[in-house]
Amino acid sequence: MLTVYLVLLLGIPSGVVITPLGALGRPSLIWGLVLLVWWVVARLQTQGFDAEPVSQPVRFTFIAFVMVVLVSFAAAMLRGQPDDQASPALVAVIRLLSWAGVLLVAVDGIRTMTDLATMVRRIGIGAGLLAALGLLQFFTGQAFVDFFGTIPGLSMAGGIQERAGVIRSTGTAIHPLEYATAINTALPLVIAAAITRGFRSDRTHGGLWWWLPVGLITVSSLVAVSRSAIIGFAVAVISMIPAVPGRYRAIVISAGALFAAATFAFVPGLLSTTLALFSGIASDPSTQSRTTGLERIPEFMSPSPVIGSGFGLFLPRYYIFDNQWVLVAIEVGILGLLAFAAFFGAAIWSARRARHSSTRDMRLLGHALAASVFNVAVLFAFFDGLSFPIAGGVLFLVAGLCGSVRAIADSDVASRTWPTGRARIAAGNE
């Protein structure tokens, strides 16, 4: 079920919708709602869902965020809203419920390391294919996915863009930043899969194939002509260095440097364009818009600082912040911002619980999942990620896997400590 969602999320352009359904017609959104209904039915039908219940901070904080969103939405509707604002807000709430289905099924549905590793491998394969598509777009200037718009009953928005005369790939995303978020969020997971040869017990062959997605994502990030893409790539790589075994570190760093040098040498003008993105950051219009927008936060939050103006109600016609954290603060207030930050913190903490596991693969996977969520948290400071289907979908899928790795790791720790505890009880009875 989660694999079907992943295919719909990454395989079908996020600008494609079923025309009669409008904004609610995205295939991944519809499937997410199916997952939510499936999760609810499963919970109602199962008396003891977990033989040994495991507290899930990811689920708790997400539900807290949803409750603030619903309260904020209800308050905004009671104040009265014009139709052109009420409709986008309703779509935003339904989109959040769709992501809820993805997260909850991932948290409660994956209970073994085998299933978790399978899902991570599929995310890595999907991200590698997405990066490959982006590279084809960069070198050919063709989108390759325009045919979706010619299918009867479907309509499509978006396409590849340019900056300083250089193609900015989007893959199947609407925007280059959404594309960069998807591939760089998956990069720590792909690195972990490459180190462990796909988390398989038989590691005598097939390891090099898992380095291919790493290379594709690396090159795709470097040619993205985007500060956010390069920052996301740097965060992903640096955050994974402590988890990489010592014998691999020099090889990985050297290979990465060679990849970067070869990429800049092969593409004329790419290095100068990339350097200009950072050297001219002070005079860049997008940077100035972001910094100016920070000064207007109190102005937009003042009508309702606690629960915000309403989720999905702050439309681009008012202001474009290009910062999801600021947008959350305005739309759902201080309470919503705290819940949203707690959700990220809970996901990272849950994934880091795997460090107590007895298996190296589990510890590495937990570190990679935490790095992926942290990367999203950083990238969300550069654009309004929840407004883009792929960026939001990848976040909640990976966060759900953080909850599942916590349950699996805690089960592993319990299985190792239970015999000791039983022996102590028996000794006490004697």
Summary of the structure (lengths in Angstrom):
residues: 430
radius of gyration: 22.3
end to end distance: 50.8
largest distance: 81.4
contacts: 1502
relative contact order: 0.15
helix: 74%
strand: 3%
